[in-house]
Amino acid sequence: MVDQSSTLVPASISKPMAVAKVMGVETEYGIAGGPDGDPISASSVIVSAYAQKGRASISWDFEGETPDLDARGRTDFTALAPVVETHLANTVLTNGARLYVDHAHPEYSSPECRTPLEVTLYDVAGEEVMRRALEAANNVLPVERTITLYKNNSDGKGNSYGTHENYLLRRDVDFGHVIRAMVPHFVSRQIVVGAGKVGEETDAVSQRECAFQVSQRAEFFEEVVGLETTLKRPIINTRDEPHSDAERFRRLHVIIGDANMSQCATLVKLGSTALLLAVLEQRGVSHFPPMPSFPVEAVHGYSRDTTLRYAVACEDGRSRTAWDFQDDLWTLAREYASFDGAAAVAPPDQVEEILTQWREMLDGVRDDPATVADRVDWVAKQRVIQGYQDRHNLDDGDVRLRAIDLQYHDIRASHSLARRVGLRPLFAEETVREAVHNPPPSTRAFFRGQCVARYPEQIVAANWDSVVFDVGEGPLQRVPMLDPLRGTRELTSELLETSRTASELLAALDG
């Protein structure tokens, strides 16, 4: 296999270049019902039902899992790194994704993708995977034990679960610069890509009587920087687990974000972040707006203010609203794309679409929210909530409003409010169905997914950076994939087409 990164990002002698922004999304789904009402058992039923439906039996390979490594290069003895739960249901899909039980939730981790649009497609495909898994599970469960799944981020009782993003970065970018550059974006982007929420759940804001928030997830963040993901959640997560060549690459693990029902919001969430990371790699940290003086308070305050007038003090002595931050950051991304092309993020037409949508959504939430109700989740949800509240003359704390909030995220087509509010789709249903079964052609996920589809009986396990084969004689054979840009359709399709068996494939790779 040949490293094709040089063909995707133009070479430069005079300045460092941004590495191709390979990225992915991990979504934990909210779950209710199931055997004995136990979420872990119910999640296992969901994963197992889909695995049996698709006759998938490929286990996850936990070799090399290092959730306790900190990007700051030191050990934080006060932090609790995520526990690697090797005993729970876990499988690899033919589209290169991972489907498994994460703590008490079924999780779909998309395959690695080369552009924000591609990741958005595979995130939408994940919703379809979960719908099919839910149907398969409920077909064999008694009516009183049926399961419901929600693509959301909190259970309304103070418990939050994540929608995490991952972005490939150059290893030589100082992690302190990542913090300095990206905090302004992560605290403010919620006004465009927040999923919205009725009320509040934590002590941090519950004393202030907030009827509706911009973000589902914002109030659960307690620190600026840290290793944890479930307690003391940080705005910048320091988990240093690249799933690739650690001397060349870093994987930025982003845990501050909502699960979007709007495909446009997902595209802008991923695209804006990828563009800004490319700016950081190529131009440095000095181009970014100053940090808020108190970032955690900014995250909470911005989420609670649907008027977008709330401002926070910044390190340069000025006060800024979330809109001010996003406006500055959009301008920075626009200028970068105009002069440097942003080839590390996506082709020019896709970059232009990201910037256009970001701009329209940003201006719309401030000037005329109705114009972006087809793209901004929190605006769409708030309109439904307010309409119902007005028609029935309900108080802000009425439990029926929380029920409507939850129903917005129901993944069942017959129950989902998100499907009825006119959200703008980006993909035809046929395209989504194709992505359920087939991997993206642009990364190593293609090789992984094709191997799972072609040689399921000879694969004993797989993970992001390797596939482990058992061809029936000799020891197990691991095929490493430490470069996310290797293993693409362009580089491996002929090899796979001419290898009728796993043995022939391994022989060809050794040749």
N, C-alpha and C positions, 0 to 999 in steps of 0.2 A: 504494500500500500504506500502511496506517495502523499506526503503532507501537502495539502492544497491550500493552506492558509495564505501563501504568498500570492495565489491567484485571486483571492477574495479581497485582500486589502492591499492597496497600492504601496509600493516600496517608497521609502524616503531616506535620504541621506542626512538631511539637515535637521530633522526633528523626529522624536519618537512617534510611532504610529499606534493607533488603537487596535487591539487584537479583535478579531471577529467576535461579535457579541452572541456567542452560543448561549442559549437561555432555556429555562423551563419553569413550570409552575407545579407546585404541590398543593393539593386541595383536600383538607379534611372535611368530610361531610357530617353535618349534624344528623343524629339518628334517634328515632323514638320507636318503642314497641319491641317486638321480638320475644324470644324465649325468656320468661321470668322477668321481662323488662330490663335485662342486663345489657348495657350497651356494648360490652366487649364480646359477649356471646352473639348478640345481634350483628355486630360488625363482621364477626367470623362467618356467620351464615351468609352475609352479602358477598364477601370475597369468595367463599367456597362455592356458592351457587353459580357465580360467573365463571369461575375456573372450570367447574364441571360442565357447564353449558358449552364452553368453548374447548373442552377437553385439554385445558392448559394445566400442566403439572410441573412447570419449570419453577424451581425454588429460587429464592433470593440468596445470593452469595454474600455473606457478611464479612468476607476477607477484606481487611483494610479499612473497616469502619472506624473512624476516629473522631467521635463527636466531642471529645474533651480537649482537642487541640485549639488553642486560642490564637487568633491572628495577630494579637499584640506581642506574641512571642514570650509570654509568661503564663504561669499557672495562677488562676484565681481560685484560692482555696475556699472562698465564700460562695462560689457558684456551683450549681448542680447541673452538670451536663446532661443532655437527654440520654435516657437509658435505651440501649439497643435491645429490642425485644425480639429475640430470635425464635421464640416459641409460638408466636402468633401467625395467623394465616397470611400468606405472602406468595405472590406469583408474578411472573413476567409475561406481558402480552405480546401478541404478534405485531402490534404497532410500535413496539419498543418501550412502552410505558410499564410502570410498576403499579400493581394493585395490591393493597395490603391493609392490615389492621395496625393503626398507629394509636397506641394507648386505648382509648375507648371510641375510636372513630374509624370508619372505612376511609382510606385515603387513595386517591388517584394521583400519581406523579407522572406528569407528561414526559414523553421522550424529549431528548435534547433537540432543539430546533435552531435554525440559523437566523430567523428574522422574527420580529414581534408578531407579524401577521400569521406566520406559521405556528408560533406558540399558541396564539389565540384560537386557531383552528383545532389544535390538539387539546386545548382546554375544553372547548365545546364538545369535542369527541368524548372527553372524559365524562361529561354530563350524560351523554348517550350510553356510555358503558355502565354508569351507575343506574340509569333507568332500566337497562336490560338485566342488570344484576338484581335489582329490586323486584322486577317482575318474576324472574326465575326463583327467587327466594320465596316470595309470597304465594307462588303457585303450589308450594309444598307445605306451607305453614297453615295451621288452623286460622280461621278468620280472626279469632280473638288474639292471635299472636302476630298479626301482620305488622310489617315494618314500614316506616316512613322515613325518607331521606330529604334533607334540606341542604342547599348550597348556601350556607350562611356562616357566621362566625361566633355566635353566642347562643346560649340556651335560655336567656332571659332570667337566669337565676345566679348570675355572677361567674359563670364558667365560659371561657372563651377557647376557641380552637382556630387553627391557623390556615391561611392561604399564603404560602411562601413562594417567593420568586428567587431564581438563581441566575446569575450573570457571570460569564467568563471575563476575567481581568488578567492583565499582565501581572506577574508576580513582583516585578520590580517597582510597582506603584506603592508608595508609602501608605500604610494603612491609616496613619493619622490624617493624611490628605483625603482619603476616602471619607472619613468621618466628617472632616471640615466641609467638604464639598457637598455631601449628600444629605446631611441633616436638614438644611433648609428645604430641600425637595420632599423628604419623607414626612416632615411635619405639616407641609402645606398642600400636597397633592390631593389630599382627601376631598377638597372642595370640588374637584373634577371627577375623581374616581371612587369616592366613598359610596358605600351601599346603603347608608341611611339606617336609622334605628329609632324606634319609639322608646322614649324614656332613658333611664340609666341603670347600671347594675353594680357599680363599685362605690366604695366609700369616698373615692377621690372626687366624685362629682355628685353623688346622690343627695348631698345636703343642699344643692343649689337648684333643685326642681327644674330639670331640663325636660321639656316635653318631647323634643325630637332632636336627634343628633345627625350630623352629616356622615359620620363613620360608625360602623359597628364595632370596630376593633380599637379605636383610638384610646378610649378611657382605660384600657387594660395595660397601658405602657407606663413603666415606673422609673426607668433609667435611660440615660443617653446612650451608653455603650455597655455591652456585656455579652456573656456566653450563653446565658439561659434562654429558653424559648417558652417555658410554661409558667415560671415564677420570675418576678422582677424583670419582666419583659423589657428589652432595650430597643431603642429606636434603631440603633446600628448593632446587628448581631455579629459577634466576633468568631463564630465557628469557622475553623480553618480546615476544611475537608474538601480539597479541590476535585476529587474524583477524576483526576487527570495527572499529568506530569507536574509535580509540585515545585520543581525548579523553574518551570516556565509560567505556570498558571496559578491563579487564585479564583475561587468561586465565591462571589459575594452572595451570601445567604440573607435574603431580605424577608423579615417576618412581620413588618408593619404594613399591612395592606388588607383590604376587604376582598371577599369572594364576590365577584361581579356577575350579575345575571345579564348585564348589557355587554354585548360583544365589543361594541365601540369603546366602552370604558376599559375593558381588558386590554385592547390594542393600545390605547393611549397610556395606560398605566405602565405597560411593558416598554412601549416605544419611547416615551419621555425619559424613563429611567435609563434605558440603553443609550440614548443620545447623550445624556448628561455624563454617563460614565465614559463614553468615548471622548467627550470634551475634556474630561479630567485626565485621561491617559495621554491625549495628544497636545493639550494646551496648558495643563497644570491647574493647580487649585486657586491661583490668584484671581481667576476670572469669575469666580462664584460669589454670590451675595453673602454678606456676613451671617454668622450664626445667630439665632435667637439667644438672648442671654440666659433664658431658662427654657430649654427645648421641650421638656416634659410638660410644663405648664402650657406651652404653645400648642402641643398636640391636643391636649384636653380642651383648651379654650377655643381653638379653631373648629373642633368638632361640634361644640355646643352652640355655635353661632351661625344659624342659617342665613342671617342677613349679610354675612361676610364683612362686617365692619370691625370686628374684634382685632385689635392690634397688639403686638408684643414688642418690648424693647429688644434691640439688637446690639451686638458688640461694637458697632460703629456709632452708637448713641442715638440712632434713629429708631422709630417705631414702624413696624410693617404688619400689614394684614396678610392672611394667607394668599389673597389675590395678588398683592404686591410681589410676594416671593415668586409665585407662579408666572407672573408677567415677566419678571426679570429673567427667570430660568428659560421661559419660552424664547425670549429674545436671544439669549445666549445660544440655545440649540439652533435657532433659525440662522443665526450668523455663522455658526460652525458648519451647518449643512450647506449653506450657500458658498462658502469659501473652500471647505475641505471635502465636501461631497458626502460624508457620513457613510462611506462604503462598508465600514465595519458593522454598521447596524442593519442596513437593508439596501436594496436597489433604489435608485432615485425616485421612482414613482411611489414606492411605499413610504419612503421618508417624507415625501411631500404630503401624502395622505395623513400620516401621523401628525405632522405639524399643523395641517389644516384642521383636523378634528380637534386637536388639543386647543388651538386658538378659538375655534367656534364654541367649544364647550366652556372654555374659560370665560370668554366674553358673555356667553349666554347665562351662566349661573349668576352673574352680577347684574346684567342689564335686562334680561327677559328670560327667566327660567323656562317658560313654556316652550321656547324655541329649541331647547335641548332636552326636553322630557323624554325624547325618543332615544337618548344616548346616556344620560346621567342618571344612574340608579337612584340616588337619594332624592333627586327632584321628582322622578316618576313615582317613587314610593310615597313621598310626602303628599303629592296630589291625591293619590288614592286614599291615604289616611285622612286628610283634611276633608275630602268629599264625603266620606262615610261619617266622620265625626259631625259635620255640619248637618247632614241629612237626619241623623238620629239624635242630635243635641247631646253629645256625649262629653263627659269631662276628660281632661288630658290623661288621667290615670286609668281610664276604663280598660278592663282586660280584653275587650273585643278589639281594641286598637292593636294590642300586642299580637293577637291572633291573626289579624290582617298582615302585620309585619312578617310573621312567620310564614304565612301562606304565599307571600311574594316569592319566597325562596324554595317552595315545594318543587321538587324536580319532576313530579308527575304532570304530564301535559294536561290532564283533565282538572288538575287542582291548582296549578301554578298561576298566581296573579301576574307574575312577570311576563308571562306569555300573552296576557290580555291587555297590556298597557301600551302596546305599539312600539316596543323597543326595536331598533333598526338592526336587522340581521346583516352579517357580512358574508355568509356562506350559504350555498344551496344545500338542501338536506342530503342530496346525493354525495356532495363533497364531504360532509360530516360522516356519513356512513362509510365512505372509503377510508377516512382517517381512523375510524374505530378499529379497522383490521390491518391497515397498511402503515408502515413507518414513514416518517419524513425522509425524503431522499438526500437531505443536505448535510447530515451529520453521521456519526458512528451509530446512531440509533437505527439506521437503515440496515446495517450488518447484523446488529443484535436481533431486530425484529424478524428479518429474513431467516436467520438461523433458527429462531424459535418456531417459525412457520414451517420450515423445510425439514428440520432434523429434530423434532421434539423428543423422540425416543433416545437420542444420543446426547442430549444436553441434561446435565444434572443440576446446574445452577448458572445464574448470570447476575451481573450487577452493572453499574454504569460503565465501568472501565475494563470489563473482561467477560468472557463466556467460557464456561468449563464443560468440556466434552468427556463422555465415556463411550468409547467405540467398541467396548467389549473385550478388549485385550490390551494388556499393559496398563500403566498408571493413568489417572485422570490427566487430561491435557487442557491447560488454560491458555486461551488466546487473549493477550492483553490488548487494550485499546486506550492508551494513555493520551492520545490526541483526539479531542472531540471532532476535529475536522477530517479525520480519517474514517474509513468504513462507509463512505457515501455511496449512493447508487452509481455515480459516475465511475468510481474507482473499483467497485466490487461486484457489480451486477453480472458481468461476464464470468467472473470467477464462480459466483454462486450458481449461475445457469449451467455451467459445465461440470459442476460437482454434484453428482447424483446422490452421493452419500457423505456423511460427515467425515469418514475416513479419507475420501478423495479431497475434500476441502482442506483437511489438515495437511495432507501430503502436498497439495498445491501451495499452501502457505509456507511450508518448510522448504519448498523447492527454490 
